Amino acid sequence: VDGIARIGLFDRLVRLQALHVLPNGKILAAGQTFGQASGGSLEGLVLQLLPDGTRDSSFAGTGAAILPLSASTDLLNALHVLPNGDILVTGYGRGITTQHTFNEAVALRLRPNGSLDTGYGLAGMATYTIPNTNIVTFSSLLLPNDKLVLGGYASSATGRDLFLLQLLPNGAIDLGFGNNGTIIQDVGGNSETI
């Protein structure tokens, strides 16, 4: 109505962080959602909208792939569409692979229909964690060779440093990049981020 699409998503609050328009005019969006049914946790979200702004039911059955990555806080904040239509989304979640209170970097690959590509990473998801360190990624870049670079910060008791992680096209950590797949760089401040 009047150029505004109001997207109802059950009883959930939605926060969108990234948008991508597909060649067919459909719109992909990534972010997070919060709903009472989920026990109050923030979950990753990927939406696909038709050109008129309504949800595309051919994507994840409802137009919304709700991705509870952890039991606490998840945020997907960047997305990329591969030539075959697969979707890479990146962000972070708290305690995804371990039951600790620290954030971990995450990348997921979805099929064009919104289902997880179980051949990517471990069951569709690649994660990275450092003990006693928050890894928060805000951005990502898909390279021409289909490697994926995630950027953000790593924070621990010693401060906050710039953080980069490079993944291979299959979701494995690229051990040839930086120091075993990562670059953590202190540039002299206490609140660096990419």
N, C-alpha and C positions, 0 to 999 in steps of 0.2 A: 504494500500500500504506500503510495507516495514515494516510491523508490527505496523503501525500507523493508527488508525481509525479517519477519519475526519468526525465529526458529524455536518451536516448542520441542523440548526434549524431556518428556515425562515430567517428573517433579524435580528436575535437576537444574542447578545453576551452571552456566557455561562461561568459560573464559577462553577466547581464541587468541593465539599468538602468531600464527603463520597462515598465509593464504597462497593458493596457486590456482590459476585458471588453466584448465585443460583445453586442448585444441577443439574439442566438441562443445565448448562453452560451459561445461560443468565446473564447479568450484570445489576445491579441496581445502579444508581448514584443519589445523591441529591446535591443541591446547589442553585444557583440563576441564573436568566436570566434578561437581559435588552434589551428592544426593543422599537423602535420608536412608534410602534402601541399602546404600553401600556402607552403612554404619558411620557415616560422617567423614569418610576418607576422600581425599582428592585423587581422582583417577585420570590417566591419560585418555585423550579423546581425539579421534579423527572423524571428521564429517565430510560427506560429499553431498553437494547441493546441485539441483538442476539449474539451468540458466535463469529460471524464473524465481530462484531463491528458496524453493521447497526442497525438503530432504529427498534424496534419491534412494528409493527402497531397493534398488539393485545393488547397493553398497551395504554390506553387513546386515541385510534384511530390513533395516530401519533407516538407513542413511547415516547411521552413527556407529562407529566401532569404539566401544568403551573398553579401555585397556587397563584393568587394575594390575599395575606392575608390582606394587608393594602393598603393604597393609596400612600405609600412612599417606605420604604426599608424593604425587607424581605430576610432572609437567612436561608436555611435549611442546617444543617451541620452534622447531624448524622442520621443513619437509621438502623432499625432492622427488620428482617423478622420473623414473628411468625410461629409456626408449621402448621397453616392452610393456610399459604401463604400471609396473610395480612401483610401490611408494615407499620411500625411506623417510622415517620420522626420527628425530633425535630430541633428547632432553635429559631429564634426570629424575631419580626417584629415591626415596629414603628406605634403605635396608632391603633392596630388591633381592639380592642373592644371599644376604646374611641377615640375621635378626639384630642388627645394631642400629643406632640412631643417626648414622651418617649417610649423606647422599652419595649416589653412584651415577656415573654417566651411563646413558642408555641409547641404543639405536635399535629400531625395529624395521622389518621389511614386511609390508602388506602386499597382497595380490591386488589386482584392480577391483576385485569384488569385495575388498575389505577384510578378508581372512588373513591370518598371519602366514607368512611363508616359512614353514618349519625347516626349510633347508638353509636358512640364514641364522648365523650364530648358534644359539642353543634354543631350539623350538621357536625360531622367529625373532629372537632377541639377543643382542650383544650388550654386555655390561662391562664396566670397569670400575674397580674400587681400590682404594689404598687404605690399609688399617688406620683407624683414628683420624681420618681425613675426610672432609666434605668435598666431593667432586660435584661441581655445579656447572653444567654446560648450557650456554645461551644461544650458541650459533653453530652452524655446520656448513661445510662446503663440499660439494660433490666434484671430485676432480675428473678430468677427461678420461683417465684410466679406470674409472668407477671406484677408486678408493675414496673413503669418506673421512674428512677431518672435522673433529668436534672441538670447539673452543669455549673456554670459560675460566673458571678459577678452581684452585685447590686450596682449602684452608684447613689449618691445624693449629695446635697450640703455639706454633712458631710464627704464624701470620698467614696472609693470603697471597698466593702467587699465581701468575698466569699459567694456564693449563691448556695443552693441546694433546689430542689423542688421534691417531690415524688407524683406520680399520681397512682391511682388505675387502674386496667385493663380496666375499662370503661371510663377513662379519667378524672374522678373526682379527686379533690385534696385529698390526704390521710391525713386527719386531725390528725391521730395518729402518724405521723412522725414529729419530731422536734417541732416547734411552729406552730401548725395548718397547717402542711404540708410543712413547709420550715425551713431551717436553714440559717441564715445570720450571718456570723462570721467575726469579725475584728481580724486579727492576727498581728496587729501592723504596717502594712504598709499602703500605700495609693493607691496601685494598685494591689490588690489581685485578682486572678481568678482561676477557676478550669478548 
